Amino acid sequence: MKPVTRWSLVGLAVVVIAILFLLWSQRDKQQATTDSAVAQQPAAPMPTTADEPVTASVHFDFDRSVLRAGEIPKLDELAATVKSRASDRVDVVGHADQIGTDTYNLQLSEQRAEAVRAYLVGKGVDGGRIRTEGKGESEAITGDACKKPGAGKSQKLIECLQPDRRVQIALVAPR
């Protein structure tokens, strides 16, 4: 093989590898900005007095711990409320659906809770006030509504289990 041909093939291989690396590194960013097939509910206004309970739920895409763009306004409003109620603790509890092993789902739910915690800290909430926890698939909302057909993960099952892929946030007043 001629040296020119060999170097041309090497150059082509490097370009292909670079393109694949860029696409791979951008997949989570693209996932976070794409609209989900799940309808978004409007965020309810956050209570402002210390006596009113404050809770919020944010949902995640299948097998992801990246915040959805549509969930950000809820977290922005929650961050403002948390900062105005300086004595409250923030409980952030992550959940996962039934697809995957218990160990994997526990880890994914913890990653989701940490993603919410990191966002709130980035918005100025004191990280020392935030308690995170992962529950895995142990507290599913869907219950028996989404029977897992064998070991498959069909699109229909993934859509049915959407409510289980969430992080629940609650402000807890000191006692």
Legacy VTK file of the C-alpha trace (Angstrom):
# vtk DataFile Version 3.0
C-alpha trace
ASCII
DATASET POLYDATA
POINTS 175 float
0.000 0.000 0.000
1.324 3.439 -0.891
2.175 5.810 1.971
-0.304 8.410 0.683
-3.130 5.869 0.734
-2.162 4.662 4.206
-2.100 8.229 5.617
-5.419 9.008 3.920
-7.017 6.014 5.656
-5.509 7.011 9.015
-6.808 10.575 8.578
-10.274 9.293 7.692
-10.297 7.003 10.743
-9.332 9.909 13.020
-12.143 12.074 11.607
-14.706 9.279 12.065
-13.584 8.678 15.658
-13.763 12.415 16.419
-17.311 12.650 15.035
-18.425 9.602 17.028
-16.882 11.031 20.198
-18.678 14.369 19.701
-22.017 12.651 19.116
-21.528 10.416 22.146
-20.597 13.312 24.445
-23.621 15.341 23.319
-26.253 12.632 23.847
-27.181 13.672 27.420
-27.374 17.348 26.447
-29.670 16.513 23.551
-31.788 14.296 25.800
-32.258 17.136 28.286
-33.456 19.584 25.653
-35.769 17.372 23.643
-39.456 17.574 24.327
-40.929 14.523 25.936
-43.985 12.705 24.679
-45.413 13.019 28.178
-47.667 16.035 28.615
-46.310 18.611 31.008
-48.578 19.822 33.777
-48.410 23.499 34.621
-46.517 24.196 37.798
-48.727 25.120 40.713
-47.749 28.312 42.509
-45.549 27.641 45.520
-47.001 28.551 48.916
-45.250 31.510 50.481
-46.100 31.304 54.168
-44.121 29.072 56.497
-47.273 27.193 57.586
-48.129 25.950 54.113
-46.485 22.701 52.950
-44.275 23.007 49.896
-43.814 20.005 47.642
-42.822 19.519 44.047
-42.177 16.632 41.690
-39.888 16.606 38.668
-39.861 13.812 36.122
-37.027 12.236 34.184
-36.677 10.434 30.885
-36.161 6.680 30.780
-32.721 5.593 32.017
-31.579 9.213 32.493
-30.636 11.410 35.429
-30.412 14.625 33.400
-33.021 17.276 34.213
-35.599 17.844 31.498
-35.798 21.394 30.180
-39.544 21.432 30.924
-38.924 20.736 34.620
-36.534 23.663 35.169
-39.247 26.316 35.834
-40.580 24.205 38.732
-37.120 24.037 40.259
-36.516 27.764 39.740
-39.723 28.586 41.583
-38.910 26.084 44.309
-35.408 27.533 44.752
-36.866 31.017 45.243
-39.310 29.664 47.834
-36.596 27.731 49.672
-34.369 30.808 49.863
-37.254 32.855 51.313
-37.860 30.272 54.063
-34.417 30.052 55.604
-35.285 27.682 58.443
-36.743 24.844 56.377
-34.882 21.680 55.392
-35.263 20.368 51.843
-35.858 16.639 51.357
-35.064 15.423 47.825
-36.092 11.816 47.174
-35.341 10.099 43.865
-37.324 7.236 42.348
-37.007 4.868 39.383
-39.301 2.576 37.433
-39.288 -1.232 37.569
-37.146 -1.745 34.465
-33.633 -2.810 35.459
-32.127 -4.434 38.522
-32.859 -3.233 42.052
-29.239 -2.154 42.471
-29.202 -0.197 39.203
-32.531 1.505 39.949
-31.377 2.495 43.433
-28.233 4.059 41.958
-30.239 5.828 39.219
-32.712 7.229 41.757
-29.799 8.559 43.845
-28.298 10.184 40.733
-31.637 11.844 39.981
-31.868 13.201 43.525
-28.292 14.493 43.266
-29.088 16.193 39.927
-31.933 18.101 41.604
-29.734 18.932 44.604
-26.962 20.233 42.337
-29.440 22.404 40.429
-30.872 23.909 43.631
-27.375 24.583 44.994
-26.528 26.244 41.673
-29.539 28.513 42.194
-28.240 29.647 45.581
-29.882 27.187 47.976
-27.567 26.208 50.858
-26.461 22.618 50.189
-26.330 21.931 53.926
-30.119 22.262 54.060
-30.703 19.631 51.389
-31.058 15.931 52.283
-31.026 13.516 49.336
-32.157 9.919 49.216
-32.770 7.309 46.529
-35.650 4.863 46.837
-35.101 2.949 43.604
-38.266 1.273 42.402
-39.618 0.593 45.914
-42.257 3.356 45.917
-43.742 3.103 42.448
-46.788 5.247 41.720
-48.033 3.058 38.881
-48.371 -0.081 40.994
-49.942 -2.888 38.968
-51.148 -0.553 36.200
-48.042 -1.340 34.129
-47.461 -5.065 34.202
-43.945 -5.888 33.058
-44.362 -8.327 30.148
-41.428 -10.695 30.576
-37.999 -9.080 30.500
-38.701 -6.746 27.586
-38.831 -2.999 27.754
-41.316 -2.005 25.086
-42.065 1.628 24.308
-45.577 1.108 25.683
-44.174 -0.091 29.032
-41.655 2.755 29.151
-44.434 5.309 28.586
-46.710 3.662 31.150
-43.997 3.796 33.829
-43.229 7.518 33.299
-44.810 8.617 36.629
-42.345 6.385 38.514
-39.285 8.194 37.096
-39.364 11.179 39.411
-37.802 13.157 42.219
-40.062 14.408 44.975
-39.017 17.529 46.835
-40.505 18.683 50.130
-39.713 21.579 52.436
-39.704 20.339 56.020
-40.198 22.924 58.758
-38.078 22.522 61.899
-39.878 21.119 64.930
LINES 1 176
175 0 1 2 3 4 5 6 7 8 9 10 11 12 13 14 15 16 17 18 19 20 21 22 23 24 25 26 27 28 29 30 31 32 33 34 35 36 37 38 39 40 41 42 43 44 45 46 47 48 49 50 51 52 53 54 55 56 57 58 59 60 61 62 63 64 65 66 67 68 69 70 71 72 73 74 75 76 77 78 79 80 81 82 83 84 85 86 87 88 89 90 91 92 93 94 95 96 97 98 99 100 101 102 103 104 105 106 107 108 109 110 111 112 113 114 115 116 117 118 119 120 121 122 123 124 125 126 127 128 129 130 131 132 133 134 135 136 137 138 139 140 141 142 143 144 145 146 147 148 149 150 151 152 153 154 155 156 157 158 159 160 161 162 163 164 165 166 167 168 169 170 171 172 173 174
